[in-house]
Amino acid sequence: MDFVTLKKNLKKDFKGFTPRKVALLGDSATQFLAQATRAAGYNRKVDLQIFESDYDQIDLQIIDTASELYNFSPQYVVIFFCTQKLLEKFYKSSYSDRVSFADNFLTHLQKLTDRLSQELPSTRIDRPVS
């Protein structure tokens, strides 16, 4: 299903559908992802209530337990890292740091998901594959 067709679901009535809270944290704009996610819920009779963090606030939202993320108390958290931004960070890093760039990124992501698991125990956390 393409985005235009999917987006039409946003105008439909979600009343009576099972509500679920989803938090989107991204290092880039997530508006289209939020729209597509909510609209996809309609096809499964789920009223996805979406929280979008501000641009590039992944770490701050997860580290600060008084953040909007924790106040929202989501059942699911999606962490979206833009591959172009990761590539930019990779190229800006020293040649010696590039060898361990992927491992360091996965370690950082693991720390973030560990924190989420600790602070939001009822939240679904699918961990990265290492």
JOZIFEN-V112012 format. One record per residue. N is the residue number from 1. RES is the residue in one letter. PHI is phi in whole degrees, 0 to 359 (* if undefined). Layout:
{{N RES PHI} {N RES PHI}}
This chain:
{{1 M *} {2 D 278} {3 F 298} {4 V 299} {5 T 294} {6 L 299} {7 K 298} {8 K 298} {9 N 297} {10 L 296} {11 K 271} {12 K 273} {13 D 274} {14 F 267} {15 K 301} {16 G 89} {17 F 279} {18 T 292} {19 P 280} {20 R 218} {21 K 260} {22 V 234} {23 A 256} {24 L 249} {25 L 244} {26 G 219} {27 D 268} {28 S 211} {29 A 298} {30 T 239} {31 Q 301} {32 F 293} {33 L 297} {34 A 297} {35 Q 296} {36 A 295} {37 T 296} {38 R 299} {39 A 297} {40 A 295} {41 G 299} {42 Y 301} {43 N 297} {44 R 251} {45 K 58} {46 V 235} {47 D 269} {48 L 280} {49 Q 268} {50 I 257} {51 F 251} {52 E 247} {53 S 284} {54 D 296} {55 Y 307} {56 D 58} {57 Q 243} {58 I 304} {59 D 298} {60 L 299} {61 Q 296} {62 I 280} {63 I 288} {64 D 276} {65 T 289} {66 A 262} {67 S 288} {68 E 300} {69 L 303} {70 Y 289} {71 N 294} {72 F 289} {73 S 54} {74 P 286} {75 Q 270} {76 Y 223} {77 V 232} {78 V 250} {79 I 254} {80 F 248} {81 F 257} {82 C 285} {83 T 297} {84 Q 295} {85 K 292} {86 L 297} {87 L 296} {88 E 299} {89 K 296} {90 F 300} {91 Y 292} {92 K 280} {93 S 282} {94 S 290} {95 Y 300} {96 S 291} {97 D 285} {98 R 295} {99 V 300} {100 S 252} {101 F 303} {102 A 295} {103 D 298} {104 N 294} {105 F 297} {106 L 295} {107 T 297} {108 H 297} {109 L 298} {110 Q 298} {111 K 297} {112 L 296} {113 T 290} {114 D 297} {115 R 297} {116 L 299} {117 S 298} {118 Q 289} {119 E 271} {120 L 233} {121 P 299} {122 S 268} {123 T 273} {124 R 284} {125 I 237} {126 D 264} {127 R 280} {128 P 294} {129 V 274} {130 S 254}}
